[in-house]
């Protein structure tokens, strides 16, 4: 607030106080002026308010770390980046600070381009077994009844590493499946799990499980089934050619 505006505010408050006889605290509350601010005005009367906008709040080395981290993880939102950097001891700043740094270094402008590029080219293909796992539910009819086929497929070998038939599409089934698969394939250190945006996979419990298992979880783009095409193709083959093995 400039000195001139502050003078006008002080004069108006005093004028109304003399006319009405109201308590100063009541007038300040009605005017939206904290009593502490009013007292500060009185102690530095006729002195221009000094701001510290030029004082850097984030150390340069921390800004550098934030820029590097955000450059690698551009497709994530600034809030998610903020909490991830805190969890991984990269930087300790507020989401607002992360947003300002991203904007200042032009790290957010290319996000739409990166998303569009991923839609066109798909994910980078894995170069070894257990680098990428695809997970999804699919309807299947067995003996006149409908079940939900839940499977995890390895993106490199295209082999179904684990599966089960479920009565429902509850998120608990997916959580149990992931834990069970990790226990079976101990050699799979940190495979990236690829799924759609189904409620089972975006739930809080599933996110906490991914963090506990230290697995990177990637969602497919909306209306872009090719992102999880390998598992979708398996479901098609299962239903058209091999479903007979499940007949009761």
N, C-alpha and C positions, 0 to 999 in steps of 0.2 A: 504494500500500500504506500502510495506517495505521501509526502509530507502535507501537501495541499488537501488531499482527500481526508487525511487523518485530522487536520484542523477543522474541516467542515463537520466531520462526525462528532468530534468533541464538542464543538459549539452547539450543534443541534441537540445533543443529549443534555447539555447544561441548560439550554433554553427551555426544553420541555420539562425538565425537573423544576425549574423556577415557576413555570405556569401551572403545573399540576400538583406539585408537592409530593410526587411519588418518590419511593426509595430508589436510590441509584442502582441498586442490584436488580430491581424489577425492570427499570428502563433498559439496562444493558441486556437483560435476558430477552426482552421484547425485540431489541435491535439486533440480536444475534452476536453480540460482542462479549466474549468471555471476560470475567472480572480480572483475570490474570493479565489479559492483553491490555485492558484499560489501565491497570497499575503500571505496566511497562511503558505505556504512552506518557504517563505522568512523570516517570523517572528520567525519560530521555526527551523531554519537551523541546520542540524546535530542532530536533536532530533527525536527519533523514534515516529511514530504515535501511539497514545494511543486509544484503543477502549473501549467501555463500554458494551461489549457483556454480561458481568457477572452481569450487573445491571438489576434487574427485572423491566420490564416496567409495568407489571400488578400486582396490589396488591394481596397478597395471598388469602385474603377473596373473592376477585372478581374471582380469578381462581377457587376457591372452588365452587362458585355459578355457574360458567360456566360449570364445570365438572358435577355437579348435574343436571343441566338443559339438557345438551347434553346427559346424560345417560338415561334420561326419554324419550327424543325425538330423538332417534338414527336414525330413518328412514328418517329424514329430512336432507337436504344439509346444509353445514356449513354457506353459505350465508343467507339462510332463518333463520337459528338459530340465526345468528348475529342480524338481524333486529328485530326478535321476542323478543330477550332479551333486546334490546334497548327500544322497545315499552312497554315492561312490567317491565321496571326498574330493570332488573336482573343484567345487566352488560353493560358497555359502552366501547366496544372495536371494532377494525376493523375486517372485515371478515378474514383477514390474521392471526390475533391473535387467532381467534376462531379455524381456521384450525390447527394452530400449537399446541394449547392446546389439541384438539381432537386427533391429531397424537401422542403427547407426552404421553397421558393417554390411548392409545390403544382403543379409543372409536369408531374408524372408521373401524377397522378390521372385526367386526362382522356384519356390515351392510348387506352384501350380504347374510349371513346366516339368518339374521332376515327376509329379504325379501323372501327368499326361504321358510322359516318356515311359513310365513304368506300365501304364495301361497298354501301350502299343507293343512294347518289347517283352513284357512279362518279367519274371524274376530271373536273376542270373542263375544259370543252371549249376547244380552242385557238381563238384569234381570228385566226390568220394561218398561212400556209403555213410549214412547217418549224419549227413550235413543238413538235410531238410526232411522234415516229416510233414505229411499232409493228413489232416484229420477232418472227418465230416460224418454226418448222419445221412441215411438214405432209407426210403420206404422199401419194404420187401414183403411179398406175400408167401406164406408158408402154410401148406395144408389148409387153405381157406381162411387163414387169419393173417392180419397185418402186423409186422414187427418193424423195429427200427434197427437197421444194420449200421453199426458204428465201427469204423476202421481207421487204422493209421498206416499210411503207405510211405515207403522210403522214396524220396524224389530221385535218387541216383539209380538204384537198381529196379525201381518200380515194383518192388516186392511188398506184399502186404505183411507188415511186421507184427501186427496184432489186430484182432477183431472180436466182436461179440454181438449177440442179438439182444436187444433191449425191448422192454415193454413200453417204455416212454423215452422222451428226448430230454430228460432231466439233466441238468449240468453235472450232477453227481456222477452220472455214468461216464461222462467225458473225463472228469477229474480222476476217477479210479483207473480208467484206461491209460491215461498218460503216466500215472505213477507206476502201474503194472508194467508198462512197456519199458520205462526207465530201469526197472528192476531186472527185467529179462535181458536187456541189452546194456550191460554195464560198460561196455566199450564205447557206447555213445555218450560222449562227454557233454556237449552242449549243442544238440541239434536245434535248428530253427523250426518252430512249429508254425505251420501255415493253416489258417482256417478262414471261414467266412465270418460275417458279423452277426451270427446267430446269438440269441440271448444266452445260450450255454457258455459261449466263449468270451462274451464281454462282461460277464458277471464279476462282481468283486471277489468272490471265492476263487474263480478260475485265475484271475489276475494275481491274487496272492500266491496261488500254487505255482504259477510260472516264475514268480520272483523267488519263491523258496527253492525251487529246483534249478534256478539260474538258467532258465530257458528263454531265448528270444522268441517273442510271439508276434507274428506278422499277419495282418488281416488282408483278405482279398479286396479288390476295389468293387464298389457297388455296380451291379449289372455287368460284371466282367468275370464270367465263370471260368474263363480260360486260365485265370490266375491259379485255380485249383483244378486245372483240367486233367491232370494225371489221375487223380482220385475219381473225378467225375467219369472219366473213360472206363475206369475199373468198375464203377457201379453199373454202367451201361452193359458191359460185358457180363457181369454177374447176373443181371436181370434177364438178359436175352439168351444166354447160352449155358450158364453154369448153375442157374437157380434150381435145377432139378436135384442137385445133391442135397438140398435142404428139405425136400419133400418128406412128410411124415407118413 
